Amino acid sequence: MALKLLLFDLDWTLIYTGGAGVRALDYSFEKLFKIAQAMKGVSPDGKTDPAICREMVLVHLSREPKTGEIEALCRGYVDRLKVEVPAAAGYRILPGIPLLLEALTGRADVFLGLGTGNLEEGARIKLARADLMKYFKFGGYGSDAEARSEVLQCAVRRGEALVGRSVAARNVVVIGDNIRDVEAGKAIGAVTLAVASGPMKYEELEKTRPDYLFHDLSDTPKVVTALLG
């Protein structure tokens, strides 16, 4: 029996936080640099949190971050997430996710992990409201690395440590809503499953030639077949 590591992206793949992340980043940047609404002109989609913070500094201060600035922005961001996520009116779990995670949980041939640009603490805060963190025993996070492919490699190493053996790249599946998820998955040799449940359109994702592509993850049997095929 081939053992599969399934690495799920978080924002726009599992949940939508109703803009809580953007508001928390704005709050942290304004607190540190006295510049309001700093996420204007910065797209967070598919990027790690440290990469987003770096871009905010480049866009608004026209320079690279100084030592400690990304860390300070990330600390302020996580602290503010604790306020923004519980209060977010638009927070929702995306179509098919609860049934899909239930269908995959408990299988001896599947281990569910996260492969997300979110900082680990931020990921836990975002998923706590929907009680989804219980499904994920390991992960790779933006707090591990700024590059998306390195985040996935961290997730694979943790998954392998958890199962006590190495896992071939063909038995790793990266699930995400952005071309950066697909590109990073391909970079580590993983199978890629893209879902057009976020801002990126189906046709845009199709151009990256993921192994599987869905409009959403609501057809549980079909998605499970793709993930385990």
Secondary structure by P-SEA (a helix, b strand, c coil): cbbbbbbbbcccccccccaaaaaaaaaaaaaaccccccccccccccccaaaaaaaaaaaccccccccaaaaaaaaaaaaaaacccccccccccccaaaaaaaaacccccbbbbbbccccaaaaaaaaccccccccccccccccccccaaaaaaaaaaaaaaaaccccccccbbbbcccaaaaaaaaaabbbbbbbccccccaaaaaaaccccccccccaaaaaaaaaac
